[in-house]
Amino acid sequence: MMSRSYTNLLDLASGNFPAMGGRESRERRRMPRVMSVPGFLTEVDDDQAVSVSSDNPSTVTTDRMIIVANQLPLKAKRREDNKGWSFSWNEDSLLLQLKDGLPDDMEVLYVGSLRVDIDPAEQDDVSQNLLDKFKCVPTFLPADVLAKFYDGFCKRQLWPLFHYMLPFSTDKSHRFDRTMWEAYVLANKLFFQKVVEIINPEDDYIWIHDYHLMVLPTFIRRRFNRVKMGFFLHSPFPSSEIYRTLPVREEILKALLNSDIIGFHTFDYARHFLSCCSRMLGLEYQSKRGYLGLEYYGRTISIKIMPVGIHMGRIDSVMRMAVEEAEVKELKRQFEGKTILLGVDDMDIFKGINLKILAMEQMLRQHPKWQGRAVLVQIVNPARGKGIHLEEIHAEIQESCTRINRVFGRPGYEPIVFVDRAVSIAEKVAYYSIAECVIVTAVRDGMNLTPYEYVACRQGISGSESCSNVSDPKKSMLVISEFIGCSPSLSGAIRVNPWNVEATSEAMNEAISMSDGEKQLRHEKHYRYVSTHDVAYWSHSFLQDMERACTDLLRKRCWGIGLSFGFRVVALDPNFKKLSIDAMVSAYKRARSRAILLDYDGTVMPQNSINKSPSKEVLSIMESLSADPKNIVFIVSGRGRNSLSDWFAPCKKLGIAAEHGYFLRWGHNGEWEICGKSSDFGWMQIAEPVMKLYTEATDGSSIERKESALVWQYRDADLGFGSAQAKEMLDHLESVLANEPVAVKSGQFIVEVKPQDVSKGLVAERIFSSMEGKGNQADFVLCVGDDRSDEDMFEIVSSAISRNILATNASVFACTVGQKPSKAKYYLDDTSEVACMLESLAEESDSSPCIKETGDSSRRQV
């Protein structure tokens, strides 16, 4: 049974989740929560017998889908004898309809709440009944939690914000309320507890729906590291400028990123989400073979863009029902001789209902020929919750309808028919059948399937001549807002800015004045799309992408780290391990000849440090390591030789490879060697003017001119704009420098142009070859770096033994900084761990001067 305690909301919102479940689950070993601090990453201590992330084969062979949503796809009513409840499927629920796109042998279970209040004494019986008959698991939310969760946080804070409405009102109920957020977290926890009751984590898929449950992925991923989980947002996702005003913005983003795949209706919504991840979390997305993905601690979160469709079979059956009930005939008789424009909307401030009515008034005024002929039927479904400003909006609509009917009405004619009540689906379909045009003027809407339903209804009943003669041309017209999710899919519709009443009125006139042939062509185009991209197509496509997204994670080793909504799973290749300092120190002590290659920025020195010069501690460590006669120690950096030489002047025997190895020096007293084959830098006269153009246009960017390279950096620029400019510059420079002996590469907040025959990999090869040529092959190699340029070193190091430039028994430690895809075999979390590791080596180093001088004092032989 789920825990009924919900009093300590602050603990829940801060991530201190109490133990859940009965005695058996409490006795089970729980996944430890690991503090996310620099220098530590604790692996889950898997008990293979009970672990949810173990590699034991499942005893269940058939995949199941657990669909989690705020409400179950059920209808409920009290029995006539008032003893118990009667339940039936809600045939119009998207959650029920999407089953058509899933495999026939896939079992589908639902987790969600009911639309009715169930007495606590009846809850157990109702739960068992729904599980047995409908495979539904109801979540019962206490009344006070439900009020703050749904009517509070969902409808008064998330819903307005996601529809671009900021809480500027003096009404404090519209502003962020921490207690409502806590209730939202608790409600998501209660849904999670119901999922736990039925889940088989190794085989089940979990598909979470909509903004009510955006933090649920963290609860689930926290308990089941490897579970296969997708999330689909059915509302808009706002731009980063709007979303960033939400006080819990990062908590929600990080929670969503615990999914394997996140779905949106349109590219605009996905783009806004990706922009938020970039600006607030520093994550960049990549496109691979048509798929968008976010790299997040070794996991690739897929971004799915797929607008939902309608259920064609359901529309067809309802149309037959409407014909049988004579709904269509009755409406045709009522509006005989009239041209019907139809609006079907929920009572909501974002539906733009009054804008539509004002546009109708404008059309009647500007085109008097429609007076007495054109009728706007506006159906308004009851509000789904206690939204904001509903009473004011309703009063405004009523006033507009009354005024327009008074001005333009006449006996037997009302230009506005306002249907202010719940309308059955059969009646709605009947209205679709007689409407010449459907108008949608929502100022912001996630998808809106009204146009799809209308197009399907205008096609008529498949294989039937009941509604119209089969030879009659099928035609329909749509005037739709450009701010709704279905707009990009309906290219034959007349798109409008609903705020421009005059333009909307002209669009309405154009739609009903258009020739029948044009209406028919547009209808055919829309019907082809609507009939092929139905709800089954949508769910099938999402499941396919979910399977693909989850496959990669199953091959990796996973750790859970972090507290509260900072929790995430780190997924690494099985061969990619955290560097064991003890094991490395042991190999270091055994070695007779060592090579140590270290990157500087992001490895020895923190990337975001203002003061870029090395600390006294770093200089002391470098001095100790380089003074050991068994060691060859190099700083291998993209920085210029002058700054590196000045900074490390106290380290007399430290080697430096500057500008990615174009300049190389074996010790402070040695001469600089030029490793690049080309000394012609005429290409700089071509590249620098291009960089200056982008620097002038990108505030916060700058150019660093080195002796052998040019670097454009945008670390201090707007992240989104700087990244876009970097991509554009990369293409521009590659084009103008196509015939020059240079390489144009992008890195962390930089674009660099350098000679082709220069890389950190060649530096490593040169050092190893030099040691091998003197009969002093290295039997210990440590190579540490943090960015793309260091991958060249890792590649050379990994192949050096097979190429006989290292000892056959060499201990090789190629290590990247941070958990990310890399050619290195090991990783450390950050620069502080690198410093600890180097300090451990320095403590074991012998700095006594037992070396032979041979000519150049900077070159040493053991």
PyMOL commands that set and color helices and strands:
alter all, ss='L'
color gray80, all
select helices_A, chain A and resi 9-13+23-27+94-101+120-134+143-162+172-174+178-198+211-213+216-223+240-243+249-256+267-281+312-324+327-334+353-366+368-370+390-408+425-434+450-459+487-489+501-513+516-532+535-554+564-566+581-590+616-627+641-647+659-661+684-697+719-736+760-773+788-799+831-843
alter helices_A, ss='H'
color red, helices_A
select strands_A, chain A and resi 64-71+74-78+85-89+107-113+136-138+205-209+228-232+261-264+285-288+291-296+299-305+339-346+374-381+416-419+437-440+478-481+494-496+557-561+568-572+577-578+594-598+631-636+655-658+663-665+673-674+702-705+710-713+742-747+750-755+780-785+811-817+826-828+852-853+860-861
alter strands_A, ss='S'
color yellow, strands_A
deselect
rebuild
show_as cartoon
